[in-house]
């Protein structure tokens, strides 16, 4: 029996599949249980268990190979992996590095005996089977909801789902900032709710949004008015804080206006899977499923749609792309910035400017370019001064692949194990492909003497800059005073 690695740390691994679960209790529950059981460091991902390329799962594997970890703790096998095809490689890494695996719900895993290894294999197989069954159950559940004309799984803003039907409350819940009483600062927890709540219900606010859109016809103007009335950022009496969610982007408002729920209808099959959305013409729509809670008639919606279409030519600018799009973020609210144009110049600005973010000034693209080029130029000099070689700029993927191959090749009797030889062959093919890809070539260019000349960067074509920025630049944060470039290296 192999002696366990007693020099490393005890690592905890937790995972949930979606951002919704992360914002809920699932991640915190795992975190609490793992911490209570005793660990030195926790690795966590918000990703499907079928995806073996989870960032912190890969970091966990790398730390196992480097000898940093002696024990892994997780709640169940499906937190570590649901992919039966990747499990054999993960199991080999665990065995080769003498790492113990302790699962709070399934006990300590024994890879030193045939029976223990078979038990682990079956548990992972059942986890994969359970995942497939869950997908089937969800699919059948959606089909049942469509057949029964029940509400879809998520209600649009201001609506709720009560007894599987859409519901729009007329119960007063909030006092708008413009309608609050003059002596509102005197209110406290003992003040009767009837005095604090001045009459606006979720239905009232939804109707306000529609009224403003018909009156002003501009997304940002509507958002500005709504946040002026209900935004809580500057509210100085916490007693009146209701925690009301509001739109923060023009896109969100546009999608809400087009939601058939507002017209008393229910739409199904709105996505193609993997987060891709169908066009409204492709939706399966059932009419008059909740007519008592409609905000618009179909005739009124046609007027709304005319305004939306008239805005589309102007609204499209926030969707416009440039080779910097996706890299620029607001330094105040940390949201993604959008491309804007004014005269002969182009700018990036916060998409929430003049709505709920105080970062109202846009930044010219030329200034952003200067900041990025300066950061890359300085990094090229830093690499040269620290005597880095080409190996220092290997991609994370290439480093992981090489470590995994080395670990497998160090296994005793490696050359006589047909399964290991097949795995090693596949790894060598991936390593070869990764070494030959354009990303590696661009990374190595940063070590060339030309990269330490500022003019080199300014003479690059937009296509070349886009490729460099994609590889080297993580994020750029902008506000009225500063431009902060965060590099990946």
C-alpha angles and dihedrals in degrees: 000000000000117000112242119246103260098176099070133079129263106253125198121207124199130174142175126184104230144029088245091060090046091054090048129057103282096087093042091050092054091045092052095048094046093047092048091053090054128256136167098216135011125217116196138181137182098211142102115284088228090066109083092186094075106144099233093037087057089047088052091053092048091051090050091052092047090054096247095123130061100170136024122205124193135151097244141348091258089064089060099037143345094179112101091190094058095039096082091059092047090048091052091052090050092049096043093052096042093237120165119225118208118185114192093213099035105034133234113331118230113207094167095078132054091235093050092048091048090051091054091046091053093047091054091045090053090047090055090045090050090051091054091047091050091054090051092049092050090049092050090045092055090047090052092050090051092048092050092042090236123161117281117253096269130040122217119249115298092016126098133198111237120175089349092302132105113258132186114198123222092188111122109246109158146036111220116232091244094050099045117122119262092244095049091127088067092060120105140162092291094057110107112255091232089068096045098046107066099191112278113135128184088262091052092052093046089053089049090056091052092046092051092048092052090046101044102022091204124107097214093047090053093047091048092052094047093048090046088058101038111016110123101196094103098030107129099193112069091193090075095046107118099174095236116180116225138180115275101182138045090234092057091051092047093051091047093052090053095048109117090216088078088061094049095261132115123225124205134183093032095153135055095212131268090059096297115141128219122222116259089254089063096052122108102235126190115196130230098003092147108011093161090066101044119128097192137033117226089252092053090048091057088061090049090050091053089056091046091052092048088052094048093079091053099031092056091080092079088057093048114120133219128170089266094052111118094028100070120086136175112257091212107047096013093229123140115274124230132224116256134181132210124169111317094338134080124215143184119225139170112276089220095052113137089008110069104331127078093211094100100153120092122218123228115244092232090061091049090050091052091052093049094046091048090052093049092045091051091047091051090054091047092052091049093048093051092052095240118176131208092274090065090067098051114135118255089244093054092049091050093048093049092048091049092049092049091050092052093045090054093058112113113257089011092152092056097051110090094193092053092047090055092049091048091050091053091048092051090052091051091047091052092049093047093049091052098047122109093247093066091046091052091048092053090051089067088069094054118105091242090065088064091061113085093212090061091068095047093052094056117109119245089253092055092045091051090054093047093047092048090055102037108026119077101176140337117212118202138185136152093285108027146040113198119190118201113197126203093224 
